[in-house]
Amino acid sequence: MKLLCHVISISSLVDIDFRQLVDRIPKGANFTILSDSCHSGGLIDKEKEQIGPSSVNFTSTTFPSQKPKMIPFEAIQQHLSSLTSINTSDIGTHLLVHFGGDASLKFRLPPTALDWFESLRSDAGILLSGCQANETSADMNPMMTGEKAYGAFSNAVQTVFKQQSGKLSNKEVVMLARKALQAQHFEQHPCLYCSDENVDATFLWQPKGPSA
């Protein structure tokens, strides 16, 4: 069984929260995350890096059409202050006041308690991140056609499946997406975090090829 989850939240879900989430996955299931967000490398705490800054690296040149999906810290602080009516630069305080028990464990637990989380069993968590932990994830900006912007990594993955026939492994999806982004002169480097067993496992559900 495979699960696909799409999460959008201002409550700042972090690696510890995703670790707790995937730790609840029943035996025999995998939890696959395709994250097209900034600094998403290592989004599942303690998951093994299979493709990332310590294993693969290349450089490219940026172009003006690239648009990193970044929100200035000041904008986040002002928005949270409008919700909590508290004058502080500490994001954790704002999140605790506004979300209470739904705030990230990162802010609800003392630092020493975060070490209590054990690594997931070796076959459950699979993360395909749009970039490394120290990078931003860019938007495509199709100005010529007047279309809405969309994530460069998401677009690269869709392009890969359109161009390839047959099933692709988690590793193949990430490596081909890297090549697609490099060809478009993006600086971000998609990564893969999972167990050794899931490196070459088939990426999620993929349609069967044409009948013979």
LINTA-V242992 format. One record per residue. N is the residue number from 1. RES is the residue in one letter. BURIAL is I if it has 16 or more other C-alpha atoms within 10 Angstrom, else O. Layout:
N/RES/BURIAL ; N/RES/BURIAL
//
This chain:
1/M/O ; 2/K/O ; 3/L/O ; 4/L/O ; 5/C/O ; 6/H/O ; 7/V/O ; 8/I/O ; 9/S/O ; 10/I/O ; 11/S/O ; 12/S/O ; 13/L/I ; 14/V/I ; 15/D/I ; 16/I/I ; 17/D/I ; 18/F/I ; 19/R/I ; 20/Q/I ; 21/L/O ; 22/V/I ; 23/D/I ; 24/R/O ; 25/I/I ; 26/P/O ; 27/K/O ; 28/G/O ; 29/A/O ; 30/N/I ; 31/F/I ; 32/T/I ; 33/I/I ; 34/L/I ; 35/S/I ; 36/D/I ; 37/S/I ; 38/C/I ; 39/H/I ; 40/S/I ; 41/G/I ; 42/G/I ; 43/L/I ; 44/I/I ; 45/D/I ; 46/K/I ; 47/E/I ; 48/K/I ; 49/E/I ; 50/Q/I ; 51/I/I ; 52/G/I ; 53/P/I ; 54/S/O ; 55/S/O ; 56/V/O ; 57/N/O ; 58/F/O ; 59/T/O ; 60/S/O ; 61/T/O ; 62/T/O ; 63/F/O ; 64/P/O ; 65/S/O ; 66/Q/I ; 67/K/I ; 68/P/I ; 69/K/O ; 70/M/O ; 71/I/O ; 72/P/O ; 73/F/O ; 74/E/O ; 75/A/O ; 76/I/O ; 77/Q/I ; 78/Q/O ; 79/H/O ; 80/L/I ; 81/S/I ; 82/S/O ; 83/L/O ; 84/T/O ; 85/S/O ; 86/I/O ; 87/N/O ; 88/T/O ; 89/S/O ; 90/D/O ; 91/I/O ; 92/G/I ; 93/T/I ; 94/H/I ; 95/L/I ; 96/L/I ; 97/V/O ; 98/H/I ; 99/F/O ; 100/G/O ; 101/G/O ; 102/D/O ; 103/A/I ; 104/S/I ; 105/L/I ; 106/K/I ; 107/F/O ; 108/R/I ; 109/L/O ; 110/P/O ; 111/P/O ; 112/T/O ; 113/A/O ; 114/L/O ; 115/D/O ; 116/W/O ; 117/F/O ; 118/E/O ; 119/S/O ; 120/L/I ; 121/R/O ; 122/S/O ; 123/D/I ; 124/A/I ; 125/G/I ; 126/I/I ; 127/L/I ; 128/L/I ; 129/S/I ; 130/G/I ; 131/C/I ; 132/Q/I ; 133/A/I ; 134/N/O ; 135/E/I ; 136/T/I ; 137/S/I ; 138/A/I ; 139/D/I ; 140/M/I ; 141/N/I ; 142/P/O ; 143/M/O ; 144/M/O ; 145/T/O ; 146/G/O ; 147/E/O ; 148/K/O ; 149/A/O ; 150/Y/O ; 151/G/I ; 152/A/I ; 153/F/I ; 154/S/I ; 155/N/I ; 156/A/I ; 157/V/I ; 158/Q/O ; 159/T/O ; 160/V/I ; 161/F/I ; 162/K/O ; 163/Q/O ; 164/Q/O ; 165/S/O ; 166/G/O ; 167/K/I ; 168/L/I ; 169/S/O ; 170/N/I ; 171/K/I ; 172/E/I ; 173/V/I ; 174/V/I ; 175/M/I ; 176/L/I ; 177/A/I ; 178/R/I ; 179/K/I ; 180/A/I ; 181/L/I ; 182/Q/I ; 183/A/O ; 184/Q/I ; 185/H/O ; 186/F/I ; 187/E/I ; 188/Q/I ; 189/H/I ; 190/P/I ; 191/C/I ; 192/L/I ; 193/Y/I ; 194/C/I ; 195/S/I ; 196/D/O ; 197/E/O ; 198/N/I ; 199/V/I ; 200/D/O ; 201/A/O ; 202/T/O ; 203/F/I ; 204/L/I ; 205/W/O ; 206/Q/O ; 207/P/O ; 208/K/O ; 209/G/O ; 210/P/O ; 211/S/O ; 212/A/O
//
